[in-house]
Amino acid sequence: MQNIHLTLVSSNAKTGPIPVSTSSANTCPKACPFNSANAGGCYANGGPLAIHWRKVTQGLSGMAWDSFLKAIRKFPNGQLWRMNQAGDLPGNEDSLDIQALGDIVSANRGRNGFTYTHKPLHKESERQAVKQANANGFTVNLSGNDLGHADSLYDMSIGPVVVVLPDSVSGPTDITTPMGRPVKVCPATYRDDVTCASCGICAVATRKAIIGFPAHGNGKRKASSIAASMA
């Protein structure tokens, strides 16, 4: 059973005061190397977010799927919002629920929603669903484990790409992937005056640059080790 929670005004210092959702942990793919079932290192497994995430996963906090979609439809036109500060796209573990993703795209019409996914997207139908989401106003960023993986995701040509970077990376450092693609470090990771609310670059489905996030959180050492494999 998957569960979802919606916070209408986030208190997260990095996102800023925008709506954010949280999905239960069983939406997270086993394929993700940061999954606690693997090496670990997911930023959401520590701090207050981890406590909230556990409640959502256990069904102690959250809302019905139809209520979630109804709430999205009530957002003002152009509203920036982030799906899944923790958790992944609908669908159990590695699978993607294509119909549910379509529901989100429809509810988001006229709004400016964005998210990130580690789903492996093995099926062509899943890849096409993500491509259509990006073409229709709901931005799905493909999450790379390292710079080499980011190149592979970029080559799929179905959506923008983000990547985890070693925790040694800080500031507006010039980074390129093995294929020479530019990586821009998320400014909210090194500037106190920048948030998702004021930046919004991750909601731009047509951007060319890959956005990099230095490993952070309680598991940053593990995450950094994974990210450094192709750094």
N, C-alpha and C positions, 0 to 999 in steps of 0.2 A: 504494500500500500504506500503510495507516494503522497506527500503532504507539502503544502506551500504556505508561506506566511508573507504578508505585505506590510511594510512599514512605510507610511505615507510621507513622513519627514524624517530622513535618516539623521542620526546624531554622529555618524562616522565622520571623523575629521578629514578622511581622504576623499570620500564621495561628496561631501557637502550635503546641504539640506534638500535632497531630492528623494523621490520614492525609490525604495529598494525592496527586492523580494529575497526570500531564502527558501530553498528547496531541500527536502529531506535527503539524507546522505545516500540513500539507495539509488538516487539518480546519477551518482558519480560513477564513471566507468572504471571497471577493474583494469582497463588498459592504461589508465593514468598512473605514471610512476610515483606521483605524489600522494596517491591514495594510501591511507594507513594500512591497507592490506598488502601493500608493496613496501617500498622503501620509506614512505611517509614524507613529511615535509610540507604538507598543505598548510598555508597560513591560517586557514579557518579552524584549525584544530587547537588553537590556543586563545586565551583571553576571554573577554565577555562574549565574543562572537561564537566561540565554541559552546558556551553554556546555552546560548539561544538556539544554536544549530541542533544541539542534542534534544531540546524540547520540541522543535519542529519535527525532527526525525522520529521521536517517540509519539508524535501525535498529540502532545500536550499544548501545542500552540499552532495556530494556522487557520486555514479557511477552506471551504469547498472550492473546487476548480471553477465552477460557474460563477461563484462570488468573486473570485480573483479576476476573471475576465471582465465581469461587470464593473469592478473597481477601475480596471485599466481604461475601459471605455469612458469613464467619468473624468479622466485626466483632461486638463485643458489642451487645446490644440497646440502642438509643438512642445509639449512637456517632455523634458529629458528625464528618463528613469532607467534604472539598472535592474535587470533581472539577474537574480542569483549572486548575492554577495558571498553565498556559500551554496553548494549544490550545483547541478548541471541542468541541461535541457531535459524536458520530460522524456521518460522512457527508463526502464529498469536497467541499471548498470550500463553495459556497452551499447545497448539498443537505443534508438531514437524513436519516440512516438511522433510520427509524421503528422497525424491528425491534430494532436495537441499543439504542435509547433504552428500548424496552420491556424489554429484557434487564436494563438497569441498574435500572429501577424495580422489577423483580421481585427482583433480588439485594439491593437496598437495603431491602426490606420489613422493618420493625422497627428500621431504623437511621435516621440523620438526615443524609442526604447533600444537598449543595447544589452548584450550579454557576451559571455565567453563560453567555449565548450572544449572539453577534452574528449568528447565522444570520438571513437575511432572512425566512424562513418564508412564502414566497410562496404555498405550496399550503395549502389548507384542511386536508388530511390532516396536514400538519406542525404546523399551529397546534393542531389537536385533540390530537395526540400530546403536545405540550408541556403543554396544559391538563390532560390526563389524568395526566401525570407529577406535576404540582403537586397534583392532587387525591389522589394515591396515595403521598405521602410523600417524593418526590424533588423538591426545590425547584429549579426552573429560573428564574433571574432573567433578564429581558430587558434587554439592555444598550443604553442610550441614548447616542448620540453627543453630544447637547447637550440642553438643557432642552425645546426644541420637539419633538425626536425622542422624548424621554421621555414627553411627553403622548400622542404617537401610539401608542406601545407600551402605555401604560396603557389607552387606549381599546380595545385588542384584548381586554381582560378574559380573558387566558389565563394570567397569572402575574404575580408581583411585578416591580418595575422598579428598576433601578439606572441611574446616569448619570455620565458623566465631567464633571467641573467644571474650570474654569480653575485653574491652579496658584496663582493669587492668593488663592483661597479657603482659609481655615484656621480651625480651631476650630469650635465649635458655632454657626455662623452661620445666621441665619434666611434661607432661600432658598425661593422658590416658582417653579413653572413658569409659562409664559404663561397656562395655564388655572387658575392659582391653587392647584395642588397642592403640599403641603409637601415639601421635600427635607431630609432629615437627613444631615448630613455624617458619614461613617463615623468613629466615635470612635477606631479604631485608627490613623487618620491623624494624630491630634494628641495622643493620650495613650499614654504608654509602658506604662501598666498595663492596656491593653485589647488583646486579640487576638481572632481569630475564635473561638478556643477558649473565651474567657470571655464573648464577646458573643452570637454565634449568630443575630443578627437576620436575616442573609441566608439563613438556613435556614428562615425563617418564611414559608411560601407565602401565608398569609392576611393578611399585614400590608398596611396602606394606604399608609404612608409610602414615598416613593422614597428610596433610599439613594444619596448622592453621594460620588464618589471624586475628589478633586483630582488633576489630572494629575501623574504622578510618573515617575521613572526617567530613563534617558538621553535618551529622546525626549519629555520632558515639554513642551518648547517647542512642538513640532509638535502634540502632543495637546491642549495648552492652547489653541492657536489654533483647532482644530476645535471644542472644547467651548465656546469663547467666542462662537461664531456666534449662539447664542440665549441667552446668559447675561444 
